[in-house]
Amino acid sequence: MFALESRFYRLCEIVFRMLVLNLLFLVVSFPIVTFPAAMRAVVDAYEHPEAKLLSPFLKNSKSALLKTLPLGVFNLFSLLCGLSLWRSAALTNSLFFSFLTIIFLTFLLSYNINLYVMQSKMQDRQNLFDLFRSSFFFTMMHYHKGIGILVLAAIGYFFTWQSAPGIFYLFCLSGPLYFYQKVLHLKRVDQS
């Protein structure tokens, strides 16, 4: 059970990695401007796992600061658009419109996550237009795989936000992002 090759040890290592990456993400993204760089550093940490976490995380977030600022601006406008759409869906009594709104918002969230993943995978070889385009097509092709993780994360957020905020703050980003990348098998991005 405690052997280095056991599933228990591997599970403990994954949980520890999620916890440390999430805490690093929260600390680095405390100034709102560094949120995109911190997000990219978490993606890089899952793409290229190393024994050490702190120094590679800080190095990746520092090197990605200027490269990810346009993604952060896009994330901000996506968030504002999503909030206004959510508000208008809440004001209507149409169940169909609410369903379409949830589908669109999960697609938008998936697209925003895929921007960072694709930028990490392509190792900054693309210009921004190609990055937005390839991420859009990747999201269209693999949306059906990632929606389950997004819905489960939303349900988890709903139950832990009020009842167990400590668990929420310890795993809010790194946990769902780990499973999101595992479910999508993002190794395929290199081939596109």
N, C-alpha and C positions, 0 to 999 in steps of 0.2 A: 504494500500500500504506500509506503514512503520511499520507494525506489525512485530514482530520477526519471525512469522511463514510464512510471505508472500514470494512469489517468488522473488519479487524485492530485499528484504533484503538478501535472500539466494544468489541471483546473485551477489550482491555487496560484500558479504562475500567471494564468490569464486574468484571474480576478485581481491579483496584485497589480498587474500591468494596467488594467482598466482604472483602478483606483488612483494610481500614481499619475497616469496620463490625464485623468479628469481633474485632479488637483492642480497639476501644472497648467492645464488649459484655463482653469478658473483664475489662477494667479496671473498668468501672462495676458489673458484677455480682459483683465480688470480695467485698463484704459480701453475704452470701446474701439479705438482705432486699431488696436492690435488683435482684435477678434479674428479677422481673416488669417493672419499669420499663425495664430495659435491653432486654428482649425486645420490649417495645412500641416502644421507640425504634428498634430495627432494622426492625421492621415499618413504622413511619412513614417511615423513610429510604427504604425501597423503594417505598412508596406515593406519596411526594411527593419525588422526587429533586431535589436542589439541588446546585449546584456545590460549596458548602462542606459538609463533613461534621461537623466537630467541634462547632461551636456549635449547629447544629440538633439534633444527637444529644443533647448535654448538656441543651439546653432541653426537648426532648421527654421525656427520661428524668426530669428534675426535675418537669415538670408532670404526668407520669403516675404518680408515685411512690405517692400515696395512692389513685388510681383503680384501680391494678392490684394492690394488696395482697390483695383477696379472690381474685383470679385466682391469685396466688402460693400462697395457702393451699389452694385447690383443686388446684393443680399438685402440691403436697406430698402431699396425700392420694391423688391419682392415682398418684404415683410409688410410694408405700408399697403401695397396692393392686396395682399392676403388678408390683412386686418380689415380693410374697407369692404372686401368681398364677404368676409365672415360676418361682419356687422349687417350688411344688406341681406344676407341669407337668414340671419337671425330675426330680422324684422318682417320677413315674408312668412306666410304660412304654408308655402309650397314645399312639400316633402321632396319632390323631384329636384327643385332648385337647390335645396340643402344638400342632397346627395351629389349633385354635380359640383357644388362648391367644395365638398370634402374631397372628391376625386381630383379636382383641379389643384387644391391646396397640397395634397399629398404629392401630386406630380411636380409642383413648384418646389416643394421641399426636397424631393428626390433630385431634381435638376440642380438645385443649389449645392447639394452634397456632392453630386457627380462632377461639378465644376472643379472642386478641390481635388477629387480623386484623379480626374483626368489630367489636371495640371501636374500632379505628382507623378503620375504614370508616364506622361510624355516628357517629364523632366525639363519643363519650360522651353521645349523646342518649337512650340506653336505660337503664332501670334494670337491676340485675344479673339479676333473674329473666328478663327479656326477652332479655338478652344470652346467658344460658346456654341458653335455649330456642331462639333463632334460630341459635346456633352449632351446637346439636345437630342441628337439621333441615338446616342447611347441610352439616354433615359427613355426614349420612346420604345426602344427594342427590349429593354430589361425592366420596365416599370412593373410588370406583373410579378416579378420576383421580389422586388424591394418593398412593395406596398404592405406586405404582411409584417415586416420588421417595423415599418413606420406606424402601422396601426397598433401593434403590440407595445411599442414605445409610448405612444399616446395614451393607451390604457394604463400602462405602468406609471406614467407621469401623473395621470388623473388620480390614481390611488395613493401614490407616495408623496405628492405635493403637500397635502394637508396632514396626512397621518404619520408619515416618516420622512420629514424633510432632510434628515441627515443622509439617508440612502439616496434620495433624489440628488443632492449636491455631490455625492461621491461617485455616482455613476450616470449622471444625466446625459452626458455627451458621449463619453468613451464606450459605454456599454452598447448602446444601439449602433454606434458607428462600427464597432468591431463585428457585430453580427451582420450588419448591412454589407460590409465588405466581404465577409465570408459567404453570405448567401449569393451575392452576385458573381462570385468567382472572378474578380476583377483582373485576373491575369490576362484575360482576353483582350484587354484594351490595347496592349502592345501590338497586337496583330492588325488593328484597325487603322 
